Every structure is written in C-alpha cells, then in structure tokens.
C-alpha cells in the first residue's frame, strides 16, 4: 500500500513539505509506503477545455507534471495534497494543476482515500482546505478524517515544527489513512452507475 503526496508549494522543502513529512513519518510507522512529489516551479497551464483527454486519457498539454502525477496516482492507493494558503485559497498554480489532473484522469482515482493539507501564517486555512476537498468528493474518493481540520501554522519550517497541535493533526490524519487503506484495499469497488449529465438549459433539438 502506498500514499502519493503532492507538495503544491513552490518551495520544495518549505512549510507544506514539513507538514507532509509529519504525515509521512507516521505512515511509515503504520507500515504504509509513501512518495512526496513536488509540483515544481515551472508555469502550470490552466485547462484549455479542448476535450483531448476524453480520447487519450491524459492531458494534451505535457510541459508540466500533470500527466506524471496521474500515472503515479493510478499506481498509488491514496492521495494527499498539500498547499500553502494564498489569500484564503490554495496556490493558484496548484488549482490549475488539479483542474487538469482530475478532468483528464479522475475516473481512475475512484475508491482511493484522499485528503488535503494546508499551511498558513495566520488565517484562511479552512477556506483553502474546503476548496481542495471538492476535488475528491466528485471523484468517488473517500475523504480521510483527522482530529481537526488539516492545517499547520507558520511562516517557516521551524515555526511549523512548533505548531504542536497542527503536527498532531498530521499524525492523526496518517493513522486514519492507514486504517482506511487496510480496510478499503481488501474490498472491491462498488458498481457505479453510468454518469448522468443534467442540463439546466433545454437543448434546441430535444
């Protein structure tokens, strides 16, 4: 069993990474493998709405790590996304990354437990946390709970390490992830119904 963790901060070894490492250390104690993937600092293209992914199963735009992440997530059993908080929201580049990741590949993510982790200096964490969870809840991905909303506080990694409650929340998140994985991985996926699309504006030819 393996958890893929996506570091959606431009800082590869910054505050978000510090929070994810706390999750990783507890996962290791639970006997769960993990990988921390850094999104990188190159520009991330927003979704073009071209529909190419419907035919190929991957995003047409291949200059960043979206398709790489999709392949890693297909092979993983769970997904944790970490982001800094910018203006009470996740990193904009990360949102563009996840828009394309889920639009092109989410059918293969069904049944994989998922969670969001955010870091802020002071405020906006719950709004950013809520925004990220929406990706999981439309992709049949069970959201992993913890003992509080998954946020840490600090401007530097050293400050994050002093957020004892936040770090405890990260460890509890890992414990619950391990428990879910050990149960869900032995169960088959439900037989989902064919997706129904409802248009609120009547079509001319209907």
N, C-alpha and C positions, 0 to 999 in steps of 0.2 A: 504494500500500500504506500502511495506517495502523494504528497501535497505539493502543488505548484503554487509558489507565492510570487506575485508580481509587484515589484517595487516601482510605483508610479511617480516617484520623486525624481527631479533632475539630479539630485545628489545621491550618488551611488551608495555612499557609506554614511548617510546623514541620519536624521531623526526617524524617518519612516523605516529605514533599514534597522535601526536599533530596536524599534518595536517588533519588527518581524523576526529579528534574531531571538527575542524573548519567546515568541511563539515557537520558533524552530527548536530551541533548546528543550522545551517541554515536549514537543513532538518526538524528539529523539529519545527522551526518557520513556515515552509511551510505545516505542518500537516502530514509529512511523517515519518513513523516509521523507525528505523534502528537498526542494530546489528553490532558491531565490533568484528570480530572473529580473534584471534591471531593464526598464523600458528604454533607457538611454537618453541622450540629449539632442539627438537629431530631430528636425521638424517632423511632426506627425500629420499626415494628410487626413483631413476630415472625409467622411463618407461622400462619395460622388453620386450615389443613387443610381449607378449605371446598371445594376442588376446582373453583372457578370458572375458574381458569386453564386447565383442560383443555378448556373450551368456547371461551374467548375468546382464549387465547394470551398473556394478560397478567394481572398480579396484580390482584385485586379491590380491594385497598387502594391508593389512589392519592395519599395525602397526603405521601409522601416521593419519593425519586428512583429507586426500583427500576425502574419502567417506563421512565423516561427512559434509564437506564443500559442496559436491554435493547435499546432502539431504537438507541442508539449502538453497542452491541456487534454487533448484526446488521449494521451498516454497516461495521464495522472488520474488520481481518484478523487481529488478535491482541489479547490481553488480559493486562495486568499489574496485579495487585492489591497495594497497599501497606498495611501495618498497623503500628501500634505494638504492642509486646508488653506485655500486662497480665496479671500472674500466670501467666507462661509460656503465654499464649494470645493469639490475635488480639483486637482490640477487639470486645467483645460486640455492639455495635450493628452492626459490620461483618458479623459472622457471621449475625445476623438478616437483614441486607440480602442477603447472598449466598444464604442459605437460600431466600428468596423469589425471587431472581433466577434461580437455577438450577432451582428446582422449576417455575417458570412458563414458562421460556423456553429451557432448555438444549438443546432439540432443534435450535435454530437456531445453536448455537455449535460444532457438530461440525466438526473439522478445523482450528479456529483455534488456533494455538500460544498457550500461556498460561504465566504464571509468577507467583510470589508474591515479595514483597519485605517484609522486616520490619526494624524498628528497635527496639533495646532499650538500656537504660542499661548493663546488665551481662550478665544471663543470661535464659534462657527462649526465646531466638531460635529454636533448632532445633525446639522443640515447636510454637511458633506457625507456623513455616514448614511443618511437616508437616501441620498442621491445614488450612491453606489449600490445599495441593496436592491434597487429597482432592476438592475441588470439580471440578478439571479432569479427574482420572483417571476419573470416572464419566460424563463428557460428551464422550468422544472428542476431547479437546483435548490435543494433544502438549505435554508439559511442556518448556519451554525450559531447557537446562542452562547452567551457568556454571563458573567455576573454583573455586568454593566455594559453600557454602550462601548464599543471597541475603539477607545481613543486614548492617546497619551498626550502629555503636555510638555512643551519645552522648545526653546529656540535652538538648542544644541544637543547633540547626543548625550553629553554629560548631564544636562538638565533632564532629559528624558529618563535617564537612569535613576534620577532622584524622585521621579513620579512613581512611588511605590504602589499606589493603588492602580495606576494605569498598567504597570507591569504585571500586577496580579491578574488583572482582566485579560491580558495577553496569555498568561499561563492557563487560566480557566478556559479561554477560547480553544487552546490547543488540546486540553483534556477532553472537552466536548467533541472536538473534531475527531479525535482518536476513537472515542466511544461510538460516534455515528458511523465512522468508517468500518469499524469492526463489526457493526451490525448490518449496515447497508450493503457492504461488498459481498455479503453472502446471500443477498436477496435479489431476485430478478427485477428488472424494471417493470412497472405497470404497462399494460397495453393502452397507450394513449390514443384518444380519438383523433381522427383527421381534423386538422385545424380548420375552424370556421372563421371566415372573414366577413364582418358586417359593415356595410357601407351606410353611412347616415344620409348621404345624398343619393337619391334614386338615379339609376343609370338610364340613359336615354333609350337604349334598346331593350330594356326589361319590359 
